């Protein structure tokens, strides 16, 4: 059952900026990772999901309600951490919390106390005016406010930006707990470890367009394998590269002519053929390199390499 739906969302700000025909859904009880660099369109998409902006075309819905037209019907069921924290001036942390509780119409003191303790927001920090708070304290306050009503849905835009590594780890563990409780989470981030540790499915956005959607475990247990090979002599490397270019059971990802090094990929079903082929050459090292989320992501951002004409 999908809780968040983004259907052919387009918002064109001109000069290639915006989002273009973006579609995905977040199902009940899953953590969905929205991965991309700054400026790729993550925050624009999220602002539309929150009902802050009207699409040029397409729509965004939460609980089957159009978020631009019906945002007031979903606000108290959704926790939101914005990418850029802009707290109202002239209020303390305590006053901001009270303001948001009144706006939501929900006063869950037990959850609030749990969040304040978890993210180490003490009395002195909360008595401070927002304009005097550090970025880290502002970010922790925004996270606390997003979770304090114990909402069903969490929409998190770069939630750990500005937090120290200890608090980032606290946040990751907390998201895992919320997932176990059946919460629906959209996590927008450019931090690979954060997405990799928490997400069930992941979408990658580039230049305002979704370029890949996949199940996280499919990447972790992929049948495509990667190997780093260093040859004992230049002659062996040259022969391997020359003959390997015509092989159907392997593909070159990278080479280093000066160090007699090759980085190749193959499928599980072809590994015996690869090993038999390699037995014809003297090799000084052979290592399996597991593809990480970062490796997969960078495929879409690296320029294609041309190895032609080397030999």
N, C-alpha and C positions, 0 to 999 in steps of 0.2 A: 504494500500500500504506500503510494507516494504522498509525502507531506508537503514538500517544496517542489514546485514545478516551474521551470523556465522554458518557455516555448517560443522559439524563433525570435528571441529578443534582439532588437536592433535599436541602437541609439548612436547616431552619427554626429559627432561634434566637428567634423571637417578635418582636412589635412591628415586623414588616416587614423584619427583618434576616435575612440568609442568602442562599441561592441557590435558585432555583425552576425546575425542569425545564430545566436547562442541558444542551445537547447540542452538541458539535462534535468534529472529529477533526483531528489533525495528521499529515500524510503524511510518509513517509520523504524526507529531503532538503529539506524546506521550512522556512521561518521563518514561524511563525504568530503574528500580533499579537493580543494580548488587551488591548483598550483600554477604559479607563473611569476615572472619578475615584476618589479615595480613598473607600472604603466601599461601592463598587458591587458587590463580590462577587468581585473578582479573586483576592485572597489566599485566600479561603475555598475557591474552586474549586481552586486550586493545592495547598492543604494536602490536599485529598482525592486529587488526582492523585498526590501523594507518599505516600499511604497513612497520613497522620497522623491522619485523622479518618474515622469511619464514616458513610456517607450515611444519611439517613432513608429515601430510596428512590433508585433508579437505581444506576449504578456507574461507576467509572473504571478503565481498563485501560491498561497500558503493555506492549508486546510481547505483547498478548493475555493478560496476567496481571492478575487483579484486584489492584489496588494495596493495598487494605486487608488482604487475606488473604495476599498473596504479596510484600509490600514487600521482604523480605529477598532475594528472587530477582532484583530489578531494581536494587537500590541501587548496585552497582558498575558498572552500565551507564548510570547517569543522573548528570549534574552538576546541582546545585541551588544557586541563590542565593536565600535567603529575603528577604522584604520588610523584615523587621526583623532586624537583625544582633544576635544575643545569643551572644557568644563565651564559652567557659568562663573563669572567673577563675583566677588563680594560675598561668597558663601563659604562656610567651612565644609569639611568632608562629611561631618554628621548632618549638616543642613542639606547637602546635596542628596544624601541617602534618603532623608525624610521626604524631600521634594519628589524623588523618583518613586518612592513607595506610595505617596498620595496620588501621583499621576497614574500609576498602575492599578491602584485600588487594592493592593495586596500588601499585607504586613506579616511576613513570615520571619519572626524574630529568631527562631531556632536555626533556620538556614542562614540568616544574616550573620549570626554569631559564629557559625561554622566557617563561613567564607572569610570573615575578618581574621579569625585565628589561623586559618589555612594559609592566607596570603600575608600574614604578619603585619596587619594594619593596626597599630596600637593607638591608644587614646591621644597621644601627642600629635600623631599624624592626622587624625580625624578632626582635631580641634583647629588645625591649621587652615588658613584660607587657601582656596584652590590655586590662586595665582602664585602662591609661594611654594607650592608643592614641586618636587622633582618630577621628571618624566616617569621614573619608575613608580613613584607613589601614585601619580595620576593614572597610570596604566593599571595598577593593582586595584584602585578604586573603581575604575570602569569595569574590570572583570567581576568584582564583588557585586556591583549594581546589576550587571547582566544576569548573575546567577541567584541573587538573593530571594527572588520570588519563586524559585524552583520551577522554572518554565519548562514546557514540554519540548520546545524547539530552541536551539541555540545557533545563532548566526554570528560567526566570529571572523572578523577581518583583521588579519595580522595581530592576533591577541597577545602574543608574547613580545612584540617589538618594544624594546626599552626595558624589559625585565632582565635581571641577571640570570646566569645559568642555573642557579639553585631554584629560583622561582619558575624558570622555564620547565624544569623537571617536575616541580610540584604541579604545574598546570597540566603537563602531559599525563601524569598519574591520575589527576582529577578527572580529565576527559575520559580516561579509560573507565573510571568508576561510574561516571554519568552514562556512558554507553551501556554498561552492565545493568543500569537502572532503566534502560529502554528509551533514553533520550534520543532525539533526532538532531544531528549536528552537521552544520555546514562550516567547514574550517578552511578559510582562505589564508594561504601562507606562501612564502618563498623559502621557508626553512625545511629542508628535505627531511631531517631527522624527526621533526615534529609531525609531518605528514606521514612518514613511514611508520612511526610508532603507534599512530592512532587510527588511521583511516581504513575503511573497508573497500571503498572505491575511490578512484582519483580521476579528475579531469585536468588536462593541461591546456592552458590558454596562451595564445601567442598573437600579438597584434589584433586583439579583439575577437579572435576566432578560436573555437575549441578545436584543437588539433589531435587530441587523443583522449579516449576514455577507457578505463580498464579496471579490472578487479585487482586489488593490491596483491593478493596471494598468487595471482597468475604470474606476476612479475617475479615474485620470490621463488616460484617453482617452475620457471620457464624451461622449455625443452631446448632452447637455443643456448649454447655454451660458448665461452670465450677463453682463448688460451694465449698466453705470452710465451714466445719461443725465442731463445737465443742460440745461435749456431756457433759451432766451435771455430769455423773458418769462413773467410769471405767467399771462398769457392762454394761451400755448402749452402750458404745463404743465397748466393746468386742462382744456383741451380734450383733451389726450393722455390724461390720467387718466380723464376721463369716458368717452371713446370706447374706451379700452384695456380697461376693466373688462369690456366685452362681447366682446372679441376671444378667439377660441379658440386663437390661435397664440402668445399670450404670457401670462405670469402675473406679477403684481406680488409682489416679495419684500419691498420696503421703499420708503417714500417720505418725502420731507422737503418739506413744503408751503412752509416759509419760504425754502428755497433752490432751489425749482423743480427738485428732484432726484427721480429714480426709479431703482430697482434692479429689473430684470426678468429673467426667465428664459424661454428658448424652446428648441426642438429644432433641430438642424442642418437638418432638412428644411423648417423654417418660416422660415429666416433671410431669404429673399428677400421674403416677405410682410411681415416686420417692417421691413425696410429701406424697402420701398415705403410702408408706413404712416407711418414716421417722416419721410419726405420731405415730409409735409404740415405739418411744424412746424419752427420755427426752433430749432436746437440749438447750444449753445455747446461741449459736449463729449460724446464717446461713446467709452466704453472697455469692452473685453472684460475681464472679471474671471474668471480661472480658479479653479475650486472646489478648495480645498485639503482635505486630510484634516481639518484643524481646522474648516473651514467645514461639511463634511459631518457631523462629529461634533456640532457645536453645534446643528444642526437638531433633534436629539433632546432638547436641553436648553433651547432657547429657547421661551418661551411664544408661542403663536400670536398674531399681530397682527391687529387688526381695523381696516380702513381705511374702513369704512362711515360714511356721514354726514358726510364731510369736505367734500363739495361740494354 
